[in-house]
Amino acid sequence: MRIGSPAATADIALDTIDLADPELYASGDPHTLWHALREREPVHRQTLPDGRSFWSVTSYRDVNDVLRDHTRYTSQRGTLLSILGSSDPAGGLMMAASDPPVHTALREPMGKALSARALAHWEPRIREVVLRLLAPLAEGPLDLAQAGTAFPMAFTGALMGLPEDDWARLAHLTTMAVAPEDPAFEAGGGHTTLLSAHHELFEYFARRVRTVSAAPGDDLTGFLLRMRPDGRPLRQDELVYNCYSLLLGANVTTPHALAATVLALMEHPDQYRRLLAEPALVTSAVEEGLRWSSPANHFMRYAVKDTEQNGVRIARGDAVVAWLGSANRDAAVFPDPYRFAVDRSPNRHVAFGFGPHYCIGAPLARIALRVMFQEIVRLVAEFRPAGPVRHLKSNFVAGISSLPVTAALRDGAAEALAAHAPLPRPEAVA
């Protein structure tokens, strides 16, 4: 998704806005449309040509209201626009598509296993993965977006106990699932691509669960097999859906936040110079990169009863879509919201969502991105564009599918990177 400062929005006809169109996020300017909606109609109804409709909320306050209140807005009927109007087969089975008490019973033990404290010992492995990802910069151009697709799998795959030979295919399938109409991932039409990706991923995890169920390992899949929410083991369908959800979440945020933050640093070289001069700002720079990129673009809910949102009546059963990228540009919360600032504080972004469904993998993503930018600051004096930027065609993931760069390396960096074998090239996936 292209990120810029909106021009004048007064002439935008709000009834012509189509926030469901994946092409808008590949080549259009959603930030201008969101800006217009926040100013003039922060709770906006859109009807699709096939008659399906949904409400969009675009202000920070409304987005938080919708995401935190399961008594008014349920997750169980589906959380993404791709299944608008359909029943989610994972509803009540997958943590991300459930409400309390089911959601609470699943989240509490999983949250402990994925806490920052529980994951701290993974940092050396993540650092090695980072150095392997950056290693090609010692010799020439690197497509950071394409290489970045292998980044989360190299530690999330290990965390889940998945065989390394499967990681590349799994990374490709998860992108097919969130961007089924993107030309690089489409296989026989968007709907067919989505069904194919889901079928292969669910079959994969069904086989995996059967394989390890007799002797669960000391990994996240084994943890799920040993879980006893409400005193009972998870059924196979619950195991499959939650394995899928954990993998999808890992592959959605981290690579796209990486690419978008590097692009922002190239477009705002003063901010990278600031970061080089003050490496202690890496943590706040990561948070600003998350706000700036907002990789998870939206989450959907359904109204469980007639309600009111910001003065607008929402009928029971209506779909409501919370646009995170818009909330993260709300000037009521973020002064000068279209300025990328590595020292922004406070920075109460909602890139990981809000409320009960706040991303359970956020601690892992933060560790991975912090280590990544610590190494980038240590090794790279300057990034330079080496080709056109391509944006992912998806209304769910605000992503970059191609970001070719070269780097001016700092003293000794080439030798340090040469000591690490590059990660397998993602082009071998398809």
ZAMI-699674 format. One record per residue (C-alpha): residue in three letters; x, y, z; chain. Coordinates in nm, 4 decimals, decimal comma. Layout:
<sites>
Ala:X:Y:Z:A
...
</sites>
This chain:
<sites>
Met:0,0000:0,0000:0,0000:A
Arg:0,1331:0,3400:-0,0969:A
Ile:0,1839:0,5727:0,1966:A
Gly:0,1697:0,9478:0,1529:A
Ser:0,0163:1,2703:0,2717:A
Pro:-0,3402:1,3214:0,1494:A
Ala:-0,4111:1,6024:-0,0876:A
Ala:-0,7395:1,7937:-0,0758:A
Thr:-1,0275:1,5606:0,0015:A
Ala:-1,3297:1,7924:-0,0225:A
Asp:-1,4052:1,6864:-0,3811:A
Ile:-1,4099:1,3125:-0,3035:A
Ala:-1,7596:1,1686:-0,3461:A
Leu:-1,7895:0,9379:-0,0486:A
Asp:-2,0467:0,7158:-0,2183:A
Thr:-1,7868:0,6234:-0,4828:A
Ile:-1,5281:0,4961:-0,2336:A
Asp:-1,4593:0,1223:-0,2595:A
Leu:-1,2472:0,0102:0,0345:A
Ala:-1,3017:-0,3566:-0,0515:A
Asp:-1,1178:-0,3321:-0,3856:A
Pro:-0,7755:-0,5026:-0,3542:A
Glu:-0,6435:-0,2923:-0,6426:A
Leu:-0,6841:0,0219:-0,4304:A
Tyr:-0,4044:-0,1028:-0,2043:A
Ala:-0,1793:-0,2080:-0,4932:A
Ser:-0,1910:0,1105:-0,6985:A
Gly:-0,4309:0,3578:-0,5391:A
Asp:-0,4269:0,5939:-0,2420:A
Pro:-0,6361:0,4614:0,0473:A
His:-0,4912:0,7166:0,2902:A
Thr:-0,6610:1,0011:0,1046:A
Leu:-0,9928:0,8150:0,1150:A
Trp:-0,9567:0,7312:0,4840:A
His:-0,8714:1,0942:0,5565:A
Ala:-1,1897:1,2055:0,3824:A
Leu:-1,3973:0,9527:0,5755:A
Arg:-1,2471:1,0466:0,9138:A
Glu:-1,3291:1,4116:0,8466:A
Arg:-1,6747:1,3752:0,6937:A
Glu:-1,8239:1,0305:0,7652:A
Pro:-1,6233:0,8250:1,0145:A
Val:-1,8916:0,5542:1,0181:A
His:-1,9596:0,4855:0,6505:A
Arg:-2,1761:0,2239:0,4785:A
Gln:-2,0654:0,0651:0,1519:A
Thr:-2,2743:-0,1675:-0,0631:A
Leu:-2,0971:-0,3956:-0,3089:A
Pro:-2,2322:-0,4640:-0,6605:A
Asp:-2,3560:-0,8073:-0,5481:A
Gly:-2,5676:-0,6493:-0,2721:A
Arg:-2,3475:-0,7335:0,0255:A
Ser:-2,2716:-0,4368:0,2473:A
Phe:-2,0551:-0,3372:0,5411:A
Trp:-1,9874:-0,0412:0,7640:A
Ser:-1,6372:0,1089:0,7776:A
Val:-1,5013:0,2785:1,0892:A
Thr:-1,1912:0,4870:1,0303:A
Ser:-1,1254:0,6965:1,3423:A
Tyr:-0,8968:0,5731:1,6187:A
Arg:-1,1772:0,5913:1,8759:A
Asp:-1,4299:0,4004:1,6665:A
Val:-1,1776:0,1346:1,5627:A
Asn:-1,0911:0,0710:1,9273:A
Asp:-1,4587:0,0635:2,0277:A
Val:-1,5411:-0,1995:1,7678:A
Leu:-1,2397:-0,4198:1,8375:A
Arg:-1,2634:-0,4233:2,2160:A
Asp:-1,6348:-0,4840:2,2782:A
His:-1,7376:-0,8425:2,2050:A
Thr:-2,0749:-0,7809:2,3695:A
Arg:-2,1672:-0,5605:2,0712:A
Tyr:-1,9396:-0,6917:1,7956:A
Thr:-1,8617:-1,0600:1,7506:A
Ser:-1,5555:-1,2192:1,5890:A
Gln:-1,7194:-1,5581:1,5541:A
Arg:-1,8898:-1,4982:1,2182:A
Gly:-1,5709:-1,3970:1,0403:A
Thr:-1,2989:-1,1352:1,0754:A
Leu:-1,1927:-1,0587:0,7163:A
Leu:-1,3698:-0,8963:0,4233:A
Ser:-1,2784:-1,1942:0,2051:A
Ile:-1,5616:-1,3926:0,3679:A
Leu:-1,8123:-1,1073:0,4026:A
Gly:-2,1623:-1,2494:0,4202:A
Ser:-2,0471:-1,6078:0,4724:A
Ser:-2,0168:-1,8097:0,7894:A
Asp:-1,6597:-1,8706:0,9018:A
Pro:-1,6114:-2,2475:0,9437:A
Ala:-1,3451:-2,1687:1,2059:A
Gly:-1,5920:-1,9667:1,4148:A
Gly:-1,5786:-2,0769:1,7772:A
Leu:-1,2867:-2,3106:1,7005:A
Met:-0,9990:-2,0769:1,6165:A
Met:-0,8904:-1,8243:1,8767:A
Ala:-0,9012:-1,5351:1,6287:A
Ala:-1,2586:-1,6240:1,5290:A
Ser:-1,4120:-1,6724:1,8713:A
Asp:-1,5492:-1,4702:2,1609:A
Pro:-1,5251:-1,5260:2,5372:A
Pro:-1,5378:-1,7717:2,7030:A
Val:-1,3913:-1,9837:2,4187:A
His:-1,1462:-1,7110:2,3237:A
Thr:-1,0313:-1,6615:2,6817:A
Ala:-0,9763:-2,0338:2,7408:A
Leu:-0,7541:-2,0544:2,4313:A
Arg:-0,5717:-1,7256:2,4699:A
Glu:-0,4603:-1,7423:2,8322:A
Pro:-0,2294:-2,0468:2,8004:A
Met:-0,1123:-1,9528:2,4509:A
Gly:-0,0353:-1,5994:2,5673:A
Lys:0,2004:-1,7331:2,8327:A
Ala:0,3817:-1,9501:2,5779:A
Leu:0,4232:-1,6509:2,3454:A
Ser:0,5153:-1,3869:2,6040:A
Ala:0,8298:-1,1775:2,5661:A
Arg:0,9844:-1,3586:2,8624:A
Ala:0,9114:-1,7042:2,7205:A
Leu:1,0545:-1,6045:2,3801:A
Ala:1,3665:-1,4209:2,4996:A
His:1,5942:-1,7215:2,4437:A
Trp:1,5074:-1,7158:2,0713:A
Glu:1,6880:-1,3852:2,0185:A
Pro:2,0287:-1,5349:1,9190:A
Arg:1,8596:-1,7547:1,6574:A
Ile:1,6653:-1,4570:1,5226:A
Arg:1,9867:-1,2536:1,5011:A
Glu:2,1507:-1,5281:1,2951:A
Val:1,8484:-1,5332:1,0627:A
Val:1,8728:-1,1543:1,0244:A
Leu:2,2392:-1,1750:0,9256:A
Arg:2,1614:-1,4483:0,6732:A
Leu:1,8816:-1,2379:0,5241:A
Leu:2,1062:-0,9328:0,4918:A
Ala:2,4120:-1,1277:0,3684:A
Pro:2,3459:-1,0702:-0,0081:A
Leu:2,3876:-0,6936:0,0458:A
Ala:2,7634:-0,7540:0,0654:A
Glu:2,7628:-0,8467:-0,3039:A
Gly:2,4908:-0,6371:-0,4671:A
Pro:2,1171:-0,5759:-0,4874:A
Leu:1,8669:-0,7517:-0,2634:A
Asp:1,4902:-0,7572:-0,3020:A
Leu:1,4185:-0,6951:0,0633:A
Ala:1,0442:-0,7604:0,0325:A
Gln:1,0882:-1,0962:-0,1381:A
Ala:1,3712:-1,2006:0,0930:A
Gly:1,1634:-1,0863:0,3898:A
Thr:0,8989:-1,3512:0,3213:A
Ala:1,1508:-1,6085:0,4469:A
Phe:1,2285:-1,4073:0,7611:A
Pro:0,9439:-1,5047:0,9997:A
Met:0,9352:-1,8661:0,8821:A
Ala:1,3011:-1,9128:0,9782:A
Phe:1,2135:-1,8781:1,3453:A
Thr:0,8352:-1,9278:1,3579:A
Gly:0,8723:-2,2546:1,1685:A
Ala:1,1235:-2,3736:1,4260:A
Leu:0,9091:-2,2440:1,7123:A
Met:0,6165:-2,4493:1,5817:A
Gly:0,8336:-2,7558:1,5182:A
Leu:0,7689:-2,7534:1,1417:A
Pro:1,0252:-2,9232:0,9151:A
Glu:1,2583:-2,6727:0,7490:A
Asp:1,1943:-2,8208:0,4056:A
Asp:0,8320:-2,7040:0,4364:A
Trp:0,8981:-2,3419:0,5325:A
Ala:0,9243:-2,1893:0,1843:A
Arg:0,6010:-2,3468:0,0628:A
Leu:0,4158:-2,2477:0,3797:A
Ala:0,5298:-1,8865:0,3418:A
His:0,4032:-1,8841:-0,0154:A
Leu:0,0682:-2,0386:0,0802:A
Thr:0,0016:-1,7893:0,3582:A
Thr:0,0551:-1,5025:0,1149:A
Met:-0,1790:-1,6719:-0,1322:A
Ala:-0,4367:-1,6807:0,1478:A
Val:-0,4161:-1,3075:0,2247:A
Ala:-0,3523:-1,1778:-0,1296:A
Pro:-0,5327:-1,4242:-0,3601:A
Glu:-0,5764:-1,1640:-0,6343:A
Asp:-0,2135:-1,0508:-0,6440:A
Pro:-0,0596:-1,1466:-0,9815:A
Ala:0,2422:-1,3081:-0,8122:A
Phe:0,0223:-1,5441:-0,6097:A
Glu:-0,3047:-1,5836:-0,8018:A
Ala:-0,3674:-1,9327:-0,9362:A
Gly:-0,6862:-1,9612:-1,1406:A
Gly:-0,8712:-1,6585:-1,0051:A
Gly:-0,8888:-1,4980:-0,6624:A
His:-1,1589:-1,7217:-0,5130:A
Thr:-0,9941:-2,0363:-0,6467:A
Thr:-0,6572:-1,9221:-0,5125:A
Leu:-0,8025:-1,8615:-0,1676:A
Leu:-0,9727:-2,2025:-0,1594:A
Ser:-0,6595:-2,3762:-0,2862:A
Ala:-0,4351:-2,2095:-0,0281:A
His:-0,6736:-2,2873:0,2566:A
His:-0,7167:-2,6480:0,1449:A
Glu:-0,3416:-2,7099:0,1241:A
Leu:-0,2669:-2,5364:0,4552:A
Phe:-0,5432:-2,7165:0,6433:A
Glu:-0,4412:-3,0512:0,4954:A
Tyr:-0,0801:-2,9810:0,5885:A
Phe:-0,1613:-2,9091:0,9516:A
Ala:-0,4009:-3,2042:0,9732:A
Arg:-0,1168:-3,4330:0,8632:A
Arg:0,1258:-3,2593:1,0959:A
Val:-0,1029:-3,2961:1,3971:A
Arg:-0,1538:-3,6670:1,3223:A
Thr:0,2212:-3,7166:1,2837:A
Val:0,3219:-3,5612:1,6157:A
Ser:0,0179:-3,6422:1,8289:A
Ala:0,1654:-3,9668:1,9629:A
Ala:0,4721:-3,7888:2,0980:A
Pro:0,4241:-3,4096:2,1079:A
Gly:0,7532:-3,2229:2,1014:A
Asp:0,8698:-2,9306:2,3093:A
Asp:0,7475:-2,6795:2,0533:A
Leu:0,4355:-2,4713:1,9959:A
Thr:0,2499:-2,7467:1,8094:A
Gly:0,3239:-2,9832:2,0963:A
Phe:0,2075:-2,7167:2,3385:A
Leu:-0,1272:-2,6961:2,1606:A
Leu:-0,1585:-3,0755:2,1734:A
Arg:-0,0998:-3,0707:2,5483:A
Met:-0,3343:-2,7779:2,6160:A
Arg:-0,6450:-2,8471:2,8198:A
Pro:-0,8785:-2,5492:2,7887:A
Asp:-1,1768:-2,6148:3,0121:A
Gly:-1,0108:-2,9409:3,1139:A
Arg:-1,0228:-3,1124:2,7739:A
Pro:-0,7768:-3,1575:2,4875:A
Leu:-0,8281:-2,9642:2,1666:A
Arg:-1,0021:-3,1533:1,8864:A
Gln:-0,8202:-3,1988:1,5576:A
Asp:-1,0184:-2,9242:1,3824:A
Glu:-0,9345:-2,6816:1,6659:A
Leu:-0,5662:-2,7770:1,6440:A
Val:-0,5597:-2,7300:1,2661:A
Tyr:-0,7337:-2,3924:1,2707:A
Asn:-0,5144:-2,2541:1,5494:A
Cys:-0,1898:-2,3761:1,3901:A
Tyr:-0,3014:-2,2060:1,0690:A
Ser:-0,3868:-1,8847:1,2557:A
Leu:-0,0517:-1,8704:1,4360:A
Leu:0,1416:-1,9203:1,1131:A
Leu:-0,0688:-1,6692:0,9216:A
Gly:-0,0232:-1,4055:1,1911:A
Ala:0,3543:-1,4467:1,1920:A
Asn:0,3800:-1,4170:0,8144:A
Val:0,1459:-1,1176:0,7845:A
Thr:0,3095:-0,8583:1,0079:A
Thr:0,6850:-0,9025:1,0260:A
Pro:0,8013:-0,9095:0,6612:A
His:0,5760:-0,6238:0,5526:A
Ala:0,6665:-0,4050:0,8499:A
Leu:1,0328:-0,4654:0,7638:A
Ala:0,9981:-0,3665:0,3977:A
Ala:0,7740:-0,0662:0,4654:A
Thr:1,0042:0,0665:0,7378:A
Val:1,3127:0,0411:0,5172:A
Leu:1,1227:0,2170:0,2374:A
Ala:1,0212:0,4910:0,4835:A
Leu:1,3831:0,5315:0,5933:A
Met:1,4906:0,5698:0,2296:A
Glu:1,2173:0,8269:0,1702:A
His:1,3077:1,0091:0,4940:A
Pro:1,6899:0,9957:0,4979:A
Asp:1,7075:1,2450:0,7840:A
Gln:1,5332:0,9890:1,0026:A
Tyr:1,7842:0,7185:0,9131:A
Arg:2,0709:0,9541:0,9885:A
Arg:1,9054:1,0190:1,3252:A
Leu:1,8840:0,6451:1,3865:A
Leu:2,2493:0,5928:1,2947:A
Ala:2,3499:0,8682:1,5349:A
Glu:2,1260:0,7375:1,8148:A
Pro:2,0955:0,3568:1,7940:A
Ala:1,9017:0,3584:2,1212:A
Leu:1,6068:0,4855:1,9128:A
Val:1,5715:0,1474:1,7397:A
Thr:1,2866:0,0393:1,9674:A
Ser:1,0821:0,3530:1,9030:A
Ala:1,1705:0,3357:1,5319:A
Val:1,0234:-0,0153:1,5189:A
Glu:0,7011:0,1104:1,6764:A
Glu:0,6858:0,3963:1,4280:A
Gly:0,7442:0,1493:1,1453:A
Leu:0,4527:-0,0575:1,2717:A
Arg:0,2276:0,2498:1,2901:A
Trp:0,3444:0,3674:0,9504:A
Ser:0,2953:0,0353:0,7722:A
Ser:-0,0045:-0,1086:0,9653:A
Pro:0,0430:-0,4439:0,7871:A
Ala:-0,2864:-0,5903:0,9085:A
Asn:-0,5066:-0,3451:0,7224:A
His:-0,8474:-0,4327:0,8644:A
Phe:-1,0457:-0,6592:1,0933:A
Met:-1,4147:-0,7269:1,0557:A
Arg:-1,6828:-0,7850:1,3173:A
Tyr:-2,0616:-0,8378:1,3126:A
Ala:-2,3048:-0,6501:1,5337:A
Val:-2,4699:-0,8929:1,7770:A
Lys:-2,7527:-0,6507:1,8535:A
Asp:-2,8873:-0,3177:1,7366:A
Thr:-2,6360:-0,0602:1,8533:A
Glu:-2,5023:0,2869:1,7860:A
Gln:-2,1528:0,3812:1,6789:A
Asn:-2,0510:0,7461:1,6829:A
Gly:-2,4136:0,8534:1,6408:A
Val:-2,4884:0,6066:1,3595:A
Arg:-2,7343:0,3208:1,4044:A
Ile:-2,5851:-0,0222:1,3333:A
Ala:-2,8409:-0,3011:1,2934:A
Arg:-2,8014:-0,6474:1,4400:A
Gly:-2,6185:-0,8683:1,1899:A
Asp:-2,4460:-0,5826:1,0068:A
Ala:-2,0772:-0,6259:0,9245:A
Val:-1,8429:-0,3579:1,0616:A
Val:-1,4875:-0,3230:0,9312:A
Ala:-1,2236:-0,1478:1,1428:A
Trp:-0,9464:0,0038:0,9284:A
Leu:-0,6243:-0,0044:1,1324:A
Gly:-0,4194:0,1909:0,8803:A
Ser:-0,6675:0,4760:0,9047:A
Ala:-0,6784:0,4727:1,2856:A
Asn:-0,2990:0,4986:1,2868:A
Arg:-0,3186:0,8284:1,0941:A
Asp:-0,5835:0,9897:1,3149:A
Ala:-0,4577:1,3392:1,4004:A
Ala:-0,6617:1,3346:1,7217:A
Val:-0,4144:1,0771:1,8557:A
Phe:-0,0988:1,1179:1,6437:A
Pro:0,0269:1,4766:1,5998:A
Asp:0,1455:1,5341:1,2431:A
Pro:0,0357:1,1789:1,1539:A
Tyr:0,1808:1,1784:0,8026:A
Arg:0,5335:1,2433:0,9284:A
Phe:0,7595:0,9419:0,9818:A
Ala:0,9443:1,0050:1,3093:A
Val:1,1775:0,7464:1,4647:A
Asp:1,1449:0,9189:1,8026:A
Arg:0,7640:0,9445:1,8070:A
Ser:0,6371:0,9289:2,1646:A
Pro:0,3804:0,8446:2,2768:A
Asn:0,2907:0,6052:1,9988:A
Arg:-0,0299:0,4205:2,0863:A
His:-0,0684:0,2599:1,7445:A
Val:-0,3095:-0,0240:1,6759:A
Ala:-0,0972:-0,2138:1,4239:A
Phe:-0,1470:-0,5269:1,6352:A
Gly:-0,5173:-0,4598:1,6863:A
Phe:-0,6808:-0,3666:2,0143:A
Gly:-0,8723:-0,5288:2,2968:A
Pro:-0,9188:-0,9034:2,3563:A
His:-0,7912:-0,9942:2,0100:A
Tyr:-0,4693:-0,7917:2,0350:A
Cys:-0,2179:-0,9926:1,8310:A
Ile:-0,0884:-1,2790:2,0433:A
Gly:0,2304:-1,2865:1,8366:A
Ala:0,3142:-0,9203:1,8984:A
Pro:0,6015:-0,9982:2,1415:A
Leu:0,7694:-1,2230:1,8832:A
Ala:0,7215:-0,9676:1,6044:A
Arg:0,8675:-0,6923:1,8213:A
Ile:1,1726:-0,9017:1,9132:A
Ala:1,2317:-0,9933:1,5491:A
Leu:1,1969:-0,6367:1,4196:A
Arg:1,4109:-0,4924:1,7002:A
Val:1,6924:-0,7380:1,6240:A
Met:1,6552:-0,6704:1,2516:A
Phe:1,6966:-0,2951:1,2866:A
Gln:1,9737:-0,3256:1,5433:A
Glu:2,1702:-0,5180:1,2809:A
Ile:2,0693:-0,2835:0,9989:A
Val:2,1941:0,0177:1,1971:A
Arg:2,5159:-0,1676:1,2819:A
Leu:2,5858:-0,2736:0,9231:A
Val:2,4177:-0,0354:0,6764:A
Ala:2,5202:0,3266:0,6266:A
Glu:2,2553:0,3891:0,3598:A
Phe:1,9926:0,2022:0,1599:A
Arg:1,9415:0,2971:-0,2049:A
Pro:1,6554:0,1956:-0,4361:A
Ala:1,7558:-0,0543:-0,7042:A
Gly:1,4284:-0,0926:-0,8935:A
Pro:1,0546:-0,0232:-0,8832:A
Val:0,8530:-0,0863:-0,5697:A
Arg:0,5514:-0,3173:-0,6092:A
His:0,2682:-0,3194:-0,3576:A
Leu:0,0641:-0,6254:-0,2672:A
Lys:-0,2839:-0,6489:-0,4164:A
Ser:-0,4784:-0,7200:-0,0992:A
Asn:-0,7394:-0,5407:0,1087:A
Phe:-0,6237:-0,7280:0,4203:A
Val:-0,2443:-0,6997:0,4151:A
Ala:-0,0878:-0,3613:0,3494:A
Gly:0,2244:-0,5129:0,2026:A
Ile:0,5115:-0,4654:-0,0387:A
Ser:0,5767:-0,7513:-0,2790:A
Ser:0,8998:-0,6155:-0,4260:A
Leu:1,1567:-0,3714:-0,2830:A
Pro:1,4943:-0,3996:-0,4622:A
Val:1,7704:-0,2171:-0,2731:A
Thr:2,1444:-0,1836:-0,2583:A
Ala:2,3315:-0,0752:0,0505:A
Ala:2,6356:0,1335:0,1335:A
Leu:2,7808:-0,0760:0,4132:A
Arg:2,9586:0,0473:0,7219:A
Asp:3,3238:-0,0382:0,7860:A
Gly:3,3711:-0,4101:0,8416:A
Ala:3,0101:-0,4938:0,7516:A
Ala:3,0906:-0,6747:0,4258:A
Glu:3,3252:-0,9126:0,6049:A
Ala:3,0726:-0,9698:0,8824:A
Leu:2,7945:-1,0522:0,6354:A
Ala:3,0170:-1,2765:0,4232:A
Ala:3,0482:-1,5098:0,7212:A
His:2,6770:-1,5991:0,6975:A
Ala:2,5117:-1,8204:0,4363:A
Pro:2,2177:-1,6409:0,2711:A
Leu:1,8658:-1,7647:0,3386:A
Pro:1,7172:-1,9785:0,0571:A
Arg:1,5909:-1,7616:-0,2236:A
Pro:1,2107:-1,7204:-0,2099:A
Glu:1,1840:-1,7380:-0,5893:A
Ala:1,2190:-2,1151:-0,5539:A
Val:0,8851:-2,1344:-0,3736:A
Ala:0,6281:-2,1300:-0,6522:A
</sites>
